[in-house]
Amino acid sequence: MTDERDDGRHEFSAGQGVDADYEEFTLDPEELDADPTTVDPVDSRVLTDILDRRNVGSDDVDVEQLVDVGLSYMSINRFEEATETFQRAAQFAEEDSLDAQEAWVNKGAAHAELEEFDQAIGAYKEALRIDDDSEHAATAETNLAYALWESGRGEQALEHAERAVETDPRFAEAWYNRGFLLVERGLAEDAVSCFDNAIRLGYRNADVLEEKARALEEAGDHEQAEEVADRADELRRETEEELIDEQTGQAPGPGGAGGRGSGGREGERPQRELQGEGPEGF
């Protein structure tokens, strides 16, 4: 029996075709420039990053604007989106440039807000690898000290707090962190000098006064410690009153408002902590 389909079989063209090395069209995927030994197969973002670098040139990306987007995410507490945006900014910035360093510092700050301190430490270290003496270096050192402290690595934290004040002696938060860590090591007198430097450079709030009072107490200067502690309590009450006034839209009366603020039970103090610097330019 003859197959009826053979009678009406379509005649396909039988042209010369193309050479085997013809590259204008192929169904094979383009080879990706990635080392499989360094890529986590579970990380779904790797392919996206590779394709971004191929399809979008660095000249087509405004890195400063991308950093601004990340800062906008930070301002509305969308820290996960901020980390991704700063990652993109670092990726598209010129290699080892100040823009790249700024993006890494900001990425670290966003991770710290999420309490992802290992990632924050990595970001700050990358920023310092780029340049440990730039305009962003002191912030990176200060933030690294903070992240290390939160990770339970106090000795390393002190080392980077020291580097921060060496890099920028006018960085008030760096002096505060150094003083905080010196108190932890029992070096109270040196800590008092650090807190005085922080206050002299404009870092005037209840936290620094409370830490100075603690250092004075451990140094044996009990009378002055009590005076500084009283000033800290007063300043904290004033700050809380101002915050309440801002929230309720009321202006404070002459001489400031009296009474107790909304900071909890009277006499209760917040948990002691180092100061982590916010994002660069935020």
N, C-alpha and C positions, 0 to 999 in steps of 0.2 A: 504494500500500500504506500502510495506516494504522499509525503507530507505536503498538505496544501499550502503551508506557509512559505515553502521554497519558491512557489510560482510567483508570488508577489514580493519577493525579497527586495528590500531597498538597496540600491547601489551606492555605497559610500565612496567619497572622493579618495583617490589614491595619490595624493600629492607627495612631494619630496620630504615634507616634514621639516623639522629643525634639528640642528646639531645637538649632540648630547650635552655640550657645555653651554647651551643657550640659557641666559640668566634672567631674561625679561619676564618670564612667567614660570612659576613652579608651584606645585601643590605642597611641596615640602616646607615645613616651618623654617624661618630664618634662625640660624644658630645664635643663641644668646650668649653674650659675653659675661659669663658668671662661672666662678669656680665652684663646682658641686661640693667640694670638701669644706667650703666655708659658708655654705648656705643651709640654713635649717629647713628641711623639707616641709615642716609644719607651718613655717612662716609664710602666710599667703600674700604678705606685702612685698616679698622679694621681687616677684615677677612684675608687679606694678611699678616698683622703683626702677627696674631695668628699662621697662618700656617708657617711663617718664623721661629718663635720661636720653633715650633714643629719639623720641617723638617731639620733645620740647627742648629746645636749645637753651642754654643758660642766658643767652642774650635776650631771649624772649620773656624772661621772668624778672620782675622787679622785686629783688630780694628784700629791700627795705619795706615795700608795701606788704610783702608776705609776713614779715616780722610784725608789722602793725596789725595784721589780721590775727596773729597769734596773741598779741597783747589785748586785742578786743575780746577774744575768747577768755583770757585771764580775768578781765574786768567783770565778766558775767559768770565766773566760776565754772566755766566749761574747760576744765583742765586737760582732759583727755584729748579734746580737739586741739587744744593749744600745743600739747606735746607733738602731735602729728604735724601741725603747721610749722613749728620751729624746726622739726626734722627736715621738712621740705626746704625750708629756707637755707639750712646748713648744706643741704644737698646741692642746691642750685647756686649757692654763693661761690665766688672764686675760691679755689682751694687754699686753705690756710690764710684766708683774709680776715680782716677785722669784722666784716659782716658775718662770716662763718662763725667766728668766735662769739659774737654777740648772740647769734642764734643758739649756740650750744649753751651759753649761760642761761638764756631764757628757758630753754628746754629743761635744764636742771631745776630751775625754779618751779616750773609747772609740775615736774615729777615730785618735787618736795611737797607741793600743795596736796598731792595725792598720797603723801607718805610713802612714796616709792623711792626710798632713800638710796638703794643700790643703783637704780637708774640715774638718780640725781648725781650721785658721786661720779658715775661714769661720764655724764655730760660735762660736769665741771672739770674733770681731769682732761677731757678732750679739748675743752676751751683753753686750759693752761698749756697743753701740749703745743697748741698753735702759737701762743705767745704768753710768757709768764711775766711780762713787764709792760703790757699795753694798758690802755685806758680801761679795759674791762678786767684786767688781771686781779685787782684788789677785790672786786666784787666776787669773782670766781673763787678766790681763796677764802673769803669770808663765808660764802655760801657752802663751800666744801667743808669748812670747819663745822658749820651747823649740821650738815648732813651726816658727817662722821660722828658727831656727838650723839645725834639721834639714833645712830646705828650702834652705839655702845663702844665706840673707838675714841675715847677721850684723849689718849696720848697723841694720836695722829691729829685729832682736832686741834690741839694746842699748837702743834707744829705749823698748821696752815693758818691759824689765827696770828701767829708770830709773823708769818710771811706776808699776811695781809697788811699789817701795820708797817712793815718794812717797805712794801710796794707803794703804799699811799699813806703816809703818816697823818694825813688830814681826814682820814676815813673814820668817822665817829663810831659807827657800828662795829668796825673791826676792833677798836679799842675796848668797847664794851665786851665783845666776845672774848678777847684776850683776858680781860679782868675776871670774867666769869670763870674761865677755865683755870686761871691761877688760883682763885679761891678754892676750887676743887682739889688743887694740888697742895693746899696748905700755905701758899705764898700770899698771905693776906695783905701785907704792906705794899708789895708790888701791885697787887690788884687794885688797891685804893688809888694809886697813881694812874692806873689805866682808866678807872671810872672818872677821875678828875679830868683826864684828857678828853674822854667822850663828852662830858658835860661842857667843857670849854669849847668844844667843836660843834656844839648845838644839839647834842643828843640829850634832851632834858625831858624825862618822863619818870613816872613812878617806878618803873622797873629798874632803871639804872640807880636811882636813889636807894631802893631797897637792897640792891646788891652791894652798893657802897656801904650801907649800914651794916650789912652782914660781914663784910670784910673788916670794917672798923671794930666790930664786936670780937671777931676772931683775933684781931691784932691787939686787943686789950684796951682799946680806947672806948670804953663803955659810954661815957657821957656824950661824946660826939656822935657815937652810933645811935643813941636814943634821939638826939636832935635831928639827924638825917632821916631816921625812920619816921619821925613825926611829920617832917616835910613831905616824905613819900606818901603817907596816908592822906595828908591834906591835898596834895596834887592829884591823887587818885580820885578823891571825892569830887574835886573840881572838874576833872575830866568826865566823870560819870554824870555829873549834873549838866555839863555842856551837851553831852550826848543825848540826855533825856530832853533837854530844851530843843535840840535840833529835831528830834523825832516828833515832839508835840507841837512845834512851831512857836514855843514861848520864849520870850527874851528873858535872860537872867536879871534879877533885881540888882540894885546898887550894892556893890561890895561882894557880888557873887551869891550864889544860892547856898543855903545851909542844909543840914540834915544829911541823911544817908542816901547814896545812890542805889542803883539797881544791880550792883555787882555781887549780890549774895548776902550771906550773913555778915553782920557787923564784925569787923576784926578778921574776916577770912581773906586770905591773900591768894592770888592766882598761882598756879604751878610755875616754878622757876624754869626758865628755858633760855637758850641762846637766841640771838636774833638772826633770822635768815633774811638776807636782803631780797627785795622783790625783783621782778624782771628788769632788765636794762631798759631804760626809757619809759618805764611804766609809771 
